[in-house]
Each structure stands twice: as C-alpha cells, then as structure tokens.
Amino acid sequence: MSKSGGETVTIPARITAQGLADAIGRNVSEVVLILSERHEPDGADDLLSAGLAVQIAKKLGTKVVIEARDLALEHLYTYESVGEAVDAPGGRAGHLFSGVTHQIDELDAEIEAASEHWSVARMPVVDRNILRIGLFELKHDRDTPTAVIVTEAVRMAQTYSTERSGSFVNGVLATLAKEVRA
C-alpha cells in the first residue's frame, strides 16, 4: 500500500531501506531498486542517510521529513565535535538546537545532579545531547507530553548510541521529569 495524496511522513535521520519502505507504505524491492540504480549499498538492512531517504521517498511519490529531534541531535553532535558554531537547522529542530546551546550550562548542571555517579563530561557525547534535548523539552515545551519526550529520547539513544544508553537516558530523564514537571 502506497502513501499518497500529499501526505508527509516523518522518519528518523538514520533508517534502513526496509524501514523506509515500511514508513512510506512501499515494497522494500522498490527502495532497493532505486538504491541499486544509484550505486548505493542496497540491502534491506543497510542504513540510509537522511538526504538519501528523502530523495528515494520523493522518487517513489512520498514526501518525507526528518524527525526534528534527530536533526537537532545531529547538529548538537557536530557543534560539540567541531568545537565551534554551526548553523542552526530550521523549524522545530532549530528551536531545540538553539535552546540547548543557549542553556547548555544550566541543562548540564541539572542532568549531572540527576545522574548517579556520572558527570556530564564522562557521558558519551550522543547520550548527553539526547539528555539535553529531552530536558530542554521538559522545561520549555509544556504542550509535549512527558511520556512522548522520554520515549523519543530513549528511541534516539537506542538508535544512535550504545546498547545500554536507552535505559540510562530513560532513568535520568524520568528523574528530571519528576523535578521539572511535578
């Protein structure tokens, strides 16, 4: 079944060919064929970049957008890795990126206070940026339910970080949520 009629589908920044096919309601063989024609790795379990996934979906008649939290995470990772300013993305991703970078010291102090035996500096860069995004949302995006914020943070940790990161992020954000949204 194909998604059509101008519907926009939101996907994570990193997705497999099978995941993209499922998200846009197409058969994985259609996605694999386009990948093969472009001389890209074309296995169903191969990860696609955000840009490539958007292009393939467009070719198959579906508009996809990348989840804002994922884009903000990518920009925060670059910001921290390069050690200099990077251009903020647009829209909600830009709101999250700018909010985190402007409040980074305050967010880090709260995260460190809530995480047992872990300083923010010792946390993997991906985990600390996921926590920063989650805490920023808990504090400033009151219309977004706490469960959604925590679930999305755990999804990102499971997607982009280590095997244990999902439970770590869940525990720290749950503690922070009790303090921030009590």
C-alpha positions as CSV (number, residue, x, y, z in Angstrom):
1,M,0.0,0.0,0.0
2,S,1.5,3.3,-1.0
3,K,1.2,6.6,0.8
4,S,-0.2,9.2,-1.4
5,G,-2.4,12.3,-1.6
6,G,0.2,14.7,-0.4
7,E,0.7,13.0,2.9
8,T,4.0,13.8,4.6
9,V,5.7,11.0,6.6
10,T,8.2,11.7,9.4
11,I,11.2,9.4,9.7
12,P,14.3,9.3,11.8
13,A,17.6,10.7,10.5
14,R,19.0,7.1,10.1
15,I,16.7,4.5,8.7
16,T,17.2,1.2,6.9
17,A,15.9,0.5,3.4
18,Q,13.3,-1.8,4.9
19,G,12.3,0.9,7.5
20,L,11.9,3.5,4.8
21,A,9.8,1.1,2.7
22,D,7.6,0.4,5.7
23,A,7.3,4.1,6.6
24,I,6.1,5.1,3.1
25,G,4.0,2.0,2.5
26,R,6.0,0.6,-0.3
27,N,7.7,-2.8,-1.0
28,V,11.3,-2.9,0.0
29,S,12.2,-4.1,-3.5
30,E,11.2,-0.7,-4.9
31,V,13.6,1.0,-2.5
32,V,16.4,-1.5,-3.1
33,L,16.0,-1.0,-6.9
34,I,16.5,2.8,-6.6
35,L,19.5,2.3,-4.4
36,S,21.0,-0.2,-6.9
37,E,20.4,2.2,-9.8
38,R,22.3,4.9,-7.8
39,H,25.1,2.5,-7.0
40,E,24.4,2.7,-3.3
41,P,24.5,-0.2,-0.8
42,D,21.2,-1.9,-1.5
43,G,20.5,-4.4,1.3
44,A,17.2,-4.2,3.1
45,D,19.1,-3.7,6.4
46,D,21.5,-1.1,5.1
47,L,21.3,2.3,6.8
48,L,20.3,5.3,4.6
49,S,21.4,8.9,5.3
50,A,18.6,11.4,5.8
51,G,19.2,13.0,2.5
52,L,19.2,9.8,0.6
53,A,16.0,8.6,2.3
54,V,14.3,11.8,1.4
55,Q,15.3,11.5,-2.3
56,I,14.2,7.9,-2.6
57,A,10.8,8.6,-1.0
58,K,10.3,11.6,-3.3
59,K,11.1,9.4,-6.3
60,L,8.5,6.9,-5.0
61,G,5.9,9.7,-4.7
62,T,6.0,10.3,-1.0
63,K,7.3,13.4,0.9
64,V,9.2,12.6,4.0
65,V,10.6,14.9,6.6
66,I,13.3,14.1,9.2
67,E,12.2,14.0,12.9
68,A,13.2,17.4,14.4
69,R,14.8,15.8,17.5
70,D,17.1,13.7,15.2
71,L,18.2,16.8,13.2
72,A,18.8,18.7,16.4
73,L,20.9,15.8,17.7
74,E,23.0,15.8,14.6
75,H,23.6,19.5,14.8
76,L,24.5,19.3,18.5
77,Y,26.9,16.4,17.8
78,T,28.6,18.5,15.2
79,Y,28.6,21.6,17.4
80,E,30.3,19.6,20.2
81,S,32.7,17.6,17.9
82,V,33.9,20.5,15.9
83,G,34.1,22.9,18.8
84,E,32.7,25.8,17.0
85,A,29.4,27.3,16.0
86,V,27.4,25.6,13.3
87,D,24.3,26.9,11.6
88,A,21.1,26.0,13.3
89,P,18.6,24.0,11.3
90,G,15.2,25.5,10.6
91,G,11.9,24.9,12.3
92,R,11.4,22.8,15.4
93,A,14.9,21.3,15.1
94,G,16.4,24.8,15.1
95,H,14.3,25.7,18.2
96,L,15.7,22.7,20.0
97,F,19.3,23.2,18.9
98,S,19.3,26.9,19.8
99,G,17.5,26.4,23.1
100,V,20.0,23.7,24.1
101,T,23.1,25.7,23.0
102,H,21.9,28.8,24.8
103,Q,21.2,27.0,28.1
104,I,23.8,24.3,27.9
105,D,25.5,25.1,31.3
106,E,22.2,25.1,33.2
107,L,21.0,21.9,31.4
108,D,24.3,20.1,32.2
109,A,24.1,21.1,35.9
110,E,20.6,19.6,36.2
111,I,21.5,16.5,34.2
112,E,24.6,15.9,36.4
113,A,22.6,16.3,39.6
114,A,20.0,13.7,38.4
115,S,22.5,11.1,37.1
116,E,24.0,8.9,39.7
117,H,27.8,8.5,39.5
118,W,28.0,10.2,36.1
119,S,29.4,13.6,35.3
120,V,28.2,15.1,32.1
121,A,31.7,15.2,30.8
122,R,32.0,11.4,31.2
123,M,28.8,10.7,29.3
124,P,29.1,9.7,25.6
125,V,28.5,12.8,23.5
126,V,25.4,11.4,21.9
127,D,23.8,10.5,25.3
128,R,24.5,13.9,26.9
129,N,23.0,15.7,23.8
130,I,19.9,13.5,23.9
131,L,19.5,14.3,27.6
132,R,20.0,18.0,26.9
133,I,17.3,17.9,24.2
134,G,14.9,15.9,26.5
135,L,15.4,18.2,29.5
136,F,15.0,21.3,27.3
137,E,11.7,19.9,26.0
138,L,10.6,19.0,29.5
139,K,11.2,22.6,30.7
140,H,10.1,24.6,27.7
141,D,7.7,22.6,25.6
142,R,4.8,22.1,28.0
143,D,2.4,21.0,25.3
144,T,4.5,17.9,24.6
145,P,3.6,15.1,27.0
146,T,6.3,13.9,29.3
147,A,5.9,10.3,28.0
148,V,6.5,11.4,24.4
149,I,9.6,13.3,25.3
150,V,11.1,10.3,27.3
151,T,10.0,7.8,24.7
152,E,11.6,9.8,21.9
153,A,14.8,10.3,23.9
154,V,15.0,6.5,24.5
155,R,14.4,5.8,20.8
156,M,17.2,8.1,19.8
157,A,19.6,6.5,22.4
158,Q,18.8,3.1,21.1
159,T,19.2,4.2,17.5
160,Y,22.4,6.3,17.8
161,S,24.2,5.2,20.9
162,T,25.2,2.1,22.9
163,E,23.1,-0.9,23.9
164,R,22.8,0.4,27.5
165,S,22.1,4.0,26.6
166,G,18.3,3.6,26.3
167,S,17.9,2.6,29.9
168,F,20.4,5.2,31.1
169,V,18.6,8.0,29.2
170,N,15.2,6.7,30.4
171,G,16.3,6.7,34.1
172,V,17.9,10.2,34.0
173,L,15.0,11.8,32.1
174,A,12.4,10.1,34.4
175,T,14.2,11.6,37.4
176,L,14.4,15.0,35.7
177,A,10.7,14.9,34.7
178,K,9.7,14.4,38.3
179,E,11.6,17.5,39.3
180,V,10.7,19.7,36.3
181,R,7.1,18.7,35.7
182,A,6.0,18.0,39.3
